[in-house]
Amino acid sequence: MKPLKKAALLHDLCGIGKAALTNMMPILSAMGVEACPIPTMLLSTHTGGYGKPAVEETRGEYIRACADHYRSQGISFDLIFVGYLGRPELVEPVLYFIEQFPDTPVIFDPIMGDHGKYYTNFDHTYGHALRQILPKAHIILPNLTECFLLTEKEYRITGDHRNVLGLCRDLKQLGASDMIITSVPKDDCPKGIVLYENDAFLYLGNGEVLNDFHGTGDAFDGMFIAKYLQGYTLLESVQASHAFVCACIRESMKYEYPEREGLLIEKTLRKLV
């Protein structure tokens, strides 16, 4: 028996700002999962509040070469996570990476927008490119905006969750399997979660009003991967991830510091170890 589960993380790396791999790797380590980063982009900071960061883009050849090297050395993974890619040209190399490990489950967070629109550096060509990854993913983790962007539907929130169920079915038509959709409002819950598993639809609400912080999605993803690899159900993994992120937010709200510095995970991580 292997002493640790191993997860390949194709995601961006920020030096300052507690986001992306900077959040995911310590969470996975604390939870007993070996995090294996394949950075898709290097940034001096995340893109929210620090001005224009220094950026080094990863070449597609590097991602392919990583896959070939791992295969040549008999290295395998228990899970592949695909997160922020940054440009459409990386989709094909990422698909190549996935194809070299055909028996490995894939979790995909199509990070490209929020609040009803694309992030400023993306447009519909990026969303269309990311759709190619959907049939390869066992689980996708979009927010509500990203569901609309992937399905190329007009963004709207009506409070009637039949429209979210329709999005789930549309995503399934595009090749997606199970999905966890975040930032779904309902009644007095501004940011609930939808779990769509085996064609069953479940809404998980939270009446607690918490502040927004950079990096909460990455913290959620990291804990979700850890719980999933420990054998928990999707529902149990979602509940644990949500509880962890809320605990991190509560801890962060105790202090006055620049919002751009992101979610404080360190103090809450101590309770996991």
Secondary structure, 3 states (H helix, E strand, C coil): CCCCEEEEEEEEEEEECCCEHHHHHHHHHHCCEEEEEEEEEEEEECCCCCCCCCEEECCHHHHHHHHHHHHHCCCCCCEEEECCCCCHHHHHHHHHHHHCCCCCCEEECCCCEECCEECCCCCHHHHHHHHHHHHHCCEECCEHHHHHHHHCCCCCCCCCCHHHHHHHHHHHHCCCCEEEEEEEEECCEEEEEEEEECCEEEEECCCCCCCCCCCHHHHHHHHHHHHHHCCCCHHHHHHHHHHHHHHHHHHHCCCCCCHHHCCCCHHHHHHHC
